[in-house]
């Protein structure tokens, strides 16, 4: 499991809050299992998701309320998706190994805590999946699985592991638990403050094996902490330690440039633009610090606006695909693709395509970078002036 994949998976998991509303039970939950003992012993990164705390947070409840109509369809689309709602906590840890598969310490492990329904689990697994006893636990082996492929092991009614056999054996034999005490302490600190978080001690040789320039630049990072707090709104904190002050300046410039570019289209997404303007980026030597604080009220307004925009754009896309005009008619000579759409007739009004958008006037913008050893720096650039 590559670190790039883990980053994407963590982002997708955070987005699933939209479609998995909180579930409340009258029974008290069992005592929490010490998932920290299931961290990969050679971990260079640890990702934590406190799923139930995130869903039960004010932000989680607000997002679930906004998208309540889609939640049922999402969970009913497959048993595997329905199981996501039963999770309580997830810890993902591993090495960004560059020594090859022969290294016994290379690998990743996903430790899961929640309400594990074995009957529902069997429905979500591929047909022909075998159950094998491995180190005293049930190991689910899909047909035609590869040697180093991650497998699911059910430890008990509350805990499961996802890892390859070699890494699984390290955990089950009691050899797990992060040996990098500094990394582990950072992870514990982040878990106390944030519902979704990540700490990384090194990004290994990610860039050397990746063709994307953005991921090659990860080689210049020595360590990074990232967290999302959902208790008082949306609070984002990111601390990055680069290998050189010059690299730190480059990362800060990139973050501020992306933020500035994202706020250009203020007319179409004014709420999003206002939120992105709240991003603060500072540098101090090799360190880059980024923060974003959005109140619950501001976030709810932005989510409602985004949902309305998505729904409106979806209707426009369908109308365009069917050839339906804003008046509800279709162009002459075409038949409606679905029932209920007014049909055309020889006397029907001719189809008039929408006029092209007027080019936006050029705008000069300036990015100001503060906190560097050489003093404040400014970058000026021009946007607009052409049709998008």
C-alpha positions as CSV (number, residue, x, y, z in Angstrom):
1,X,0.0,0.0,0.0
2,X,1.7,3.2,-1.2
3,X,1.6,6.4,0.9
4,X,0.0,8.2,-2.1
5,X,-2.8,5.6,-2.0
6,X,-3.2,6.1,1.7
7,X,-3.5,9.9,1.3
8,X,-6.2,9.5,-1.3
9,X,-8.0,6.9,0.8
10,X,-8.0,9.2,3.8
11,X,-9.5,12.0,1.8
12,X,-12.2,9.7,0.4
13,X,-12.9,8.5,4.0
14,X,-13.4,12.1,5.1
15,X,-15.8,12.7,2.2
16,X,-17.9,9.6,3.2
17,X,-19.2,11.7,6.2
18,X,-21.6,13.2,3.6
19,X,-23.3,9.9,3.0
20,X,-23.1,8.1,6.4
21,X,-25.2,9.8,9.0
22,X,-24.5,9.2,12.7
23,X,-26.2,6.2,14.4
24,X,-27.1,6.4,18.0
25,X,-27.6,3.3,20.2
26,X,-29.1,3.0,23.6
27,X,-26.4,0.6,24.7
28,X,-22.9,1.6,25.9
29,X,-20.1,0.7,23.6
30,X,-17.5,-1.8,24.8
31,X,-14.2,-0.5,26.2
32,X,-12.0,0.7,23.4
33,X,-9.3,-1.6,22.1
34,X,-5.7,-0.4,22.2
35,X,-5.3,0.0,18.4
36,X,-1.8,1.6,19.0
37,X,-0.5,-1.9,19.7
38,X,-1.5,-2.8,16.1
39,X,0.6,-0.1,14.5
40,X,3.3,-1.4,12.1
41,X,6.6,-1.7,14.0
42,X,8.5,0.1,11.3
43,X,5.9,2.7,10.6
44,X,7.0,5.9,8.8
45,X,3.4,7.2,8.6
46,X,0.2,6.8,10.7
47,X,-3.3,7.8,9.6
48,X,-6.1,7.9,12.1
49,X,-9.9,8.2,11.5
50,X,-12.2,8.4,14.5
51,X,-15.2,7.6,12.5
52,X,-17.9,7.7,15.2
53,X,-16.5,10.8,16.7
54,X,-16.5,12.5,13.3
55,X,-20.0,11.5,12.5
56,X,-21.3,12.5,15.9
57,X,-19.6,15.9,15.8
58,X,-21.6,19.1,15.0
59,X,-20.1,19.2,11.5
60,X,-20.7,15.5,10.9
61,X,-24.4,15.9,11.9
62,X,-24.8,19.0,9.8
63,X,-23.3,17.4,6.7
64,X,-25.4,14.2,7.2
65,X,-28.5,16.4,7.4
66,X,-27.7,18.3,4.3
67,X,-27.3,15.1,2.3
68,X,-29.8,12.9,4.1
69,X,-31.5,12.0,0.8
70,X,-28.4,10.4,-0.7
71,X,-27.4,8.5,2.4
72,X,-29.9,5.6,2.0
73,X,-29.1,5.1,-1.7
74,X,-25.3,5.1,-0.9
75,X,-25.5,2.4,1.8
76,X,-28.0,0.3,-0.1
77,X,-25.8,0.1,-3.1
78,X,-23.7,-2.7,-1.6
79,X,-23.0,-4.6,1.6
80,X,-19.4,-3.4,1.7
81,X,-20.6,0.2,1.8
82,X,-23.1,-0.6,4.5
83,X,-20.3,-1.9,6.7
84,X,-18.6,1.4,6.6
85,X,-21.3,2.8,8.9
86,X,-20.4,0.1,11.5
87,X,-16.8,1.3,11.9
88,X,-15.7,3.2,15.0
89,X,-12.0,3.8,14.5
90,X,-9.4,3.1,11.9
91,X,-5.6,3.3,12.1
92,X,-3.5,2.9,9.0
93,X,0.3,2.6,9.4
94,X,3.2,1.4,7.3
95,X,6.5,2.0,5.7
96,X,7.2,3.8,2.4
97,X,9.7,1.0,1.8
98,X,12.4,1.6,-0.8
99,X,14.4,-1.6,0.0
100,X,12.1,-3.9,-2.0
101,X,9.7,-6.7,-1.1
102,X,12.5,-8.8,0.5
103,X,12.6,-6.5,3.5
104,X,10.5,-8.2,6.2
105,X,9.7,-4.8,7.7
106,X,8.2,-3.5,4.5
107,X,4.4,-3.2,4.4
108,X,1.3,-1.6,5.8
109,X,-1.5,-2.5,8.2
110,X,-5.0,-1.3,8.7
111,X,-6.4,-1.8,12.2
112,X,-10.1,-1.6,12.5
113,X,-12.4,-1.2,15.5
114,X,-16.2,-1.4,15.2
115,X,-19.3,-3.6,15.1
116,X,-18.3,-6.4,12.9
117,X,-21.2,-8.3,11.4
118,X,-19.8,-11.5,9.9
119,X,-22.9,-12.3,7.9
120,X,-22.8,-8.9,6.3
121,X,-19.1,-9.3,5.8
122,X,-19.5,-12.5,3.9
123,X,-21.9,-10.8,1.5
124,X,-19.4,-8.1,0.7
125,X,-16.5,-10.5,-0.1
126,X,-16.0,-12.0,-3.6
127,X,-17.7,-15.4,-4.3
128,X,-15.4,-18.3,-3.4
129,X,-13.6,-16.5,-0.6
130,X,-12.1,-19.1,1.8
131,X,-11.8,-18.8,5.5
132,X,-8.3,-19.9,6.8
133,X,-7.1,-20.2,10.3
134,X,-3.9,-18.1,10.6
135,X,-2.1,-17.5,13.8
136,X,-5.3,-18.3,15.7
137,X,-7.7,-16.0,13.8
138,X,-10.0,-16.2,10.8
139,X,-8.2,-15.1,7.6
140,X,-10.4,-14.4,4.6
141,X,-8.6,-15.4,1.4
142,X,-10.3,-14.4,-1.9
143,X,-9.9,-16.7,-4.9
144,X,-6.8,-16.1,-7.1
145,X,-5.3,-13.7,-4.4
146,X,-1.6,-12.9,-4.9
147,X,1.1,-13.7,-2.4
148,X,1.6,-10.1,-1.1
149,X,-2.0,-9.1,-1.4
150,X,-3.6,-7.5,1.7
151,X,-6.0,-9.9,3.4
152,X,-8.7,-9.4,6.0
153,X,-8.4,-11.1,9.4
154,X,-11.2,-11.0,12.0
155,X,-9.7,-11.0,15.5
156,X,-13.0,-10.8,17.4
157,X,-16.4,-9.2,17.2
158,X,-14.8,-5.7,17.5
159,X,-11.5,-5.8,15.8
160,X,-10.1,-6.7,12.3
161,X,-6.8,-6.3,10.5
162,X,-6.1,-5.7,6.8
163,X,-2.5,-6.6,5.8
164,X,-0.4,-9.0,3.8
165,X,0.6,-12.3,5.5
166,X,4.1,-11.1,6.6
167,X,2.8,-7.9,8.2
168,X,-0.2,-9.8,9.7
169,X,2.2,-12.2,11.4
170,X,4.2,-9.3,13.0
171,X,1.0,-8.0,14.5
172,X,-0.4,-11.3,15.7
173,X,2.9,-12.4,17.1
174,X,3.1,-9.3,19.3
175,X,5.9,-7.7,17.4
176,X,3.8,-4.6,16.4
177,X,3.7,-1.2,17.9
178,X,5.6,1.7,16.4
179,X,9.3,1.7,17.4
180,X,9.6,5.3,16.4
181,X,8.5,6.8,19.8
182,X,8.6,10.4,18.5
183,X,6.3,9.5,15.6
184,X,4.0,7.6,17.9
185,X,3.8,10.5,20.4
186,X,2.9,12.9,17.5
187,X,0.2,10.5,16.5
188,X,-1.3,10.3,20.0
189,X,-1.3,14.1,20.3
190,X,-3.0,14.5,16.9
191,X,-5.6,11.8,17.8
192,X,-6.6,13.8,20.9
193,X,-7.2,17.0,19.0
194,X,-8.5,15.8,15.6
195,X,-11.1,13.3,14.2
196,X,-9.1,12.8,11.0
197,X,-5.3,13.1,11.0
198,X,-2.0,12.0,9.6
199,X,1.6,12.1,10.8
200,X,4.6,11.1,8.6
201,X,8.2,10.8,9.5
202,X,9.4,10.4,6.0
203,X,8.1,10.1,2.5
204,X,10.8,7.8,1.4
205,X,11.5,7.5,-2.4
206,X,8.0,8.3,-3.4
207,X,9.1,10.9,-5.9
208,X,11.7,8.7,-7.6
209,X,9.1,6.1,-8.5
210,X,6.3,8.6,-9.4
211,X,6.0,10.4,-12.8
212,X,3.9,13.2,-11.3
213,X,6.0,16.3,-10.4
214,X,3.8,16.9,-7.4
215,X,4.7,13.6,-5.8
216,X,8.4,13.9,-6.8
217,X,8.5,17.1,-4.7
218,X,7.5,15.0,-1.7
219,X,11.1,14.0,-1.5
220,X,11.9,17.4,-0.1
221,X,9.7,16.7,3.0
222,X,11.3,15.4,6.2
223,X,8.1,15.2,8.2
224,X,4.5,16.3,8.2
225,X,1.5,16.5,10.5
226,X,-2.0,17.1,9.3
227,X,-5.3,17.1,11.2
228,X,-9.0,18.0,10.9
229,X,-11.0,19.0,13.9
230,X,-14.8,19.0,13.5
231,X,-16.1,20.0,16.9
232,X,-16.4,23.8,16.5
233,X,-16.6,24.0,12.7
234,X,-13.9,23.0,10.4
235,X,-10.4,23.4,11.9
236,X,-7.4,22.4,9.7
237,X,-3.8,22.3,10.9
238,X,-0.8,21.2,8.9
239,X,2.9,21.4,9.9
240,X,5.5,20.5,7.4
241,X,9.3,20.3,7.9
242,X,11.2,20.6,4.7
243,X,14.8,19.6,4.1
244,X,15.9,23.2,3.4
245,X,14.6,26.7,3.9
246,X,14.4,27.0,0.2
247,X,12.1,24.0,-0.1
248,X,10.0,25.3,2.7
249,X,9.5,28.6,0.8
250,X,8.6,26.6,-2.3
251,X,5.9,24.7,-0.5
252,X,4.5,27.9,1.1
253,X,4.4,29.6,-2.3
254,X,2.6,26.6,-3.8
255,X,0.0,26.5,-1.1
256,X,-0.7,30.2,-1.3
257,X,-0.8,30.1,-5.1
258,X,-3.4,27.3,-5.1
259,X,-5.4,29.2,-2.5
260,X,-5.4,32.3,-4.6
261,X,-6.3,30.5,-7.8
262,X,-9.2,28.7,-6.1
263,X,-10.7,32.1,-5.0
264,X,-10.8,33.6,-8.5
265,X,-14.3,32.4,-9.4
266,X,-16.1,34.3,-6.7
267,X,-19.4,34.8,-8.6
268,X,-20.1,31.0,-9.0
269,X,-19.0,30.0,-5.5
270,X,-18.8,33.0,-3.2
271,X,-19.1,30.9,0.0
272,X,-16.2,28.6,-1.0
273,X,-14.2,31.6,-2.0
274,X,-14.7,33.3,1.3
275,X,-13.7,30.1,3.2
276,X,-10.5,29.6,1.2
277,X,-9.5,33.2,1.9
278,X,-9.2,32.2,5.5
279,X,-6.2,29.9,4.8
280,X,-3.0,31.1,6.6
281,X,0.4,30.0,5.5
282,X,3.6,31.0,7.3
283,X,7.2,29.8,7.2
284,X,10.0,29.7,9.8
285,X,13.3,28.3,8.7
286,X,12.6,24.8,7.4
287,X,9.0,24.8,8.8
288,X,5.8,25.5,7.0
289,X,2.6,26.0,9.0
290,X,-0.9,26.1,7.4
291,X,-4.2,26.7,9.3
292,X,-7.8,27.2,8.3
293,X,-10.7,27.9,10.7
294,X,-14.3,27.9,9.4
295,X,-17.2,28.4,11.8
296,X,-20.0,25.9,11.9
297,X,-22.5,28.5,10.5
298,X,-20.2,29.5,7.7
299,X,-19.5,25.9,6.8
300,X,-23.2,25.0,6.8
301,X,-24.0,27.9,4.4
302,X,-21.1,26.8,2.1
303,X,-22.3,23.1,2.1
304,X,-25.9,24.1,1.4
305,X,-24.7,26.4,-1.5
306,X,-22.4,23.7,-2.9
307,X,-25.3,21.1,-2.8
308,X,-27.6,23.5,-4.6
309,X,-24.9,24.2,-7.2
310,X,-24.3,20.5,-7.8
311,X,-28.0,19.8,-8.2
312,X,-28.4,22.7,-10.6
313,X,-25.4,21.7,-12.7
314,X,-26.7,18.1,-12.8
315,X,-30.0,19.2,-14.2
316,X,-28.3,21.4,-16.8
317,X,-26.1,18.4,-17.8
318,X,-29.2,16.2,-18.3
319,X,-31.0,18.8,-20.2
320,X,-28.0,19.3,-22.5
321,X,-27.7,15.6,-23.0
322,X,-31.4,15.2,-23.9
323,X,-31.4,18.4,-26.1
324,X,-34.0,20.1,-23.9
325,X,-34.1,23.9,-24.1
326,X,-34.7,26.1,-21.0
327,X,-38.3,26.4,-22.2
328,X,-38.8,22.7,-21.8
329,X,-38.9,22.0,-25.6
330,X,-36.5,19.9,-27.6
331,X,-34.9,20.9,-31.0
332,X,-37.0,20.1,-34.1
333,X,-36.4,16.7,-35.6
334,X,-35.4,15.1,-32.2
335,X,-37.5,12.8,-30.1
336,X,-37.4,12.8,-26.3
337,X,-35.1,10.2,-24.8
338,X,-37.4,9.7,-21.8
339,X,-41.2,9.9,-21.2
340,X,-42.6,13.1,-20.0
341,X,-40.5,15.4,-22.1
342,X,-42.6,17.4,-24.6
343,X,-42.2,16.2,-28.1
344,X,-41.2,18.3,-31.1
345,X,-43.5,19.4,-33.9
346,X,-43.0,21.2,-37.3
347,X,-44.3,24.4,-35.7
348,X,-42.0,24.2,-32.7
349,X,-39.8,27.1,-31.9
350,X,-36.3,26.7,-33.4
351,X,-33.5,25.7,-31.0
352,X,-31.3,28.6,-29.9
353,X,-28.0,27.8,-28.5
354,X,-26.8,29.7,-25.4
355,X,-24.6,32.7,-26.3
356,X,-20.9,32.3,-25.4
357,X,-19.7,33.7,-22.1
358,X,-18.1,37.1,-22.2
359,X,-14.4,37.0,-21.5
360,X,-13.6,38.1,-17.9
361,X,-11.6,41.4,-17.7
362,X,-7.9,40.9,-16.8
363,X,-7.2,41.2,-13.1
364,X,-3.9,41.7,-11.4
365,X,-3.4,39.7,-8.2
366,X,-0.6,39.6,-5.7
367,X,0.5,36.8,-3.3
368,X,2.4,38.0,-0.2
369,X,4.6,35.4,1.5
370,X,5.6,36.3,5.1
371,X,7.7,34.7,7.7
372,X,10.8,34.0,5.6
373,X,14.3,34.7,6.8
374,X,14.8,37.2,3.8
375,X,11.7,39.1,4.7
376,X,8.3,39.3,3.0
377,X,8.1,38.4,-0.7
378,X,5.4,39.3,-3.2
379,X,4.4,37.5,-6.5
380,X,2.2,39.4,-9.0
381,X,0.3,37.6,-11.7
382,X,-2.7,38.4,-14.1
383,X,-5.9,36.4,-14.5
384,X,-8.9,36.6,-16.8
385,X,-9.0,38.2,-20.2
386,X,-10.1,35.1,-22.1
387,X,-13.2,32.8,-22.4
388,X,-13.1,29.8,-20.2
